Amino acid sequence: MIEKRSIALYIILSIVTCGIFGLVWFVMITNDLNKLSGQPNSTSGGVALLLTIITCGIYGLYWAYNCGEKLDNIKNSRGIPSSNSGILYIILYLVTGGLITYALVQNEINNLV
């Protein structure tokens, strides 16, 4: 079961913990998207986080784009209009270090749940 999460609370927790909670949020988002997309065997949140750390953030760019693609596919399968949000997520990931991307993806997950 995927639960709706408070975006404001998660942003505050990420800031207060100097980004450590942001890593936990990253894992939660990844696992939730895998469940929503019907691809539970996709790269898990823990593996995605490890790959992002090992590649010094380069995998994080792929992750951001992939989130956009998964959300677009989920919306299309439900008959909801979608746009190519993967590019937006990459740009925001680069500019904000991921926090705004996490918030936008979480908002989409909350709307789809």
Secondary structure as GFF3:
##gff-version 3
##sequence-region A 1 113
A	DSSP	alpha_helix	7	16	.	.	.	ID=ss1
A	DSSP	alpha_helix	20	37	.	.	.	ID=ss2
A	DSSP	alpha_helix	45	54	.	.	.	ID=ss3
A	DSSP	alpha_helix	58	77	.	.	.	ID=ss4
A	DSSP	alpha_helix	85	96	.	.	.	ID=ss5
A	DSSP	alpha_helix	99	112	.	.	.	ID=ss6
###
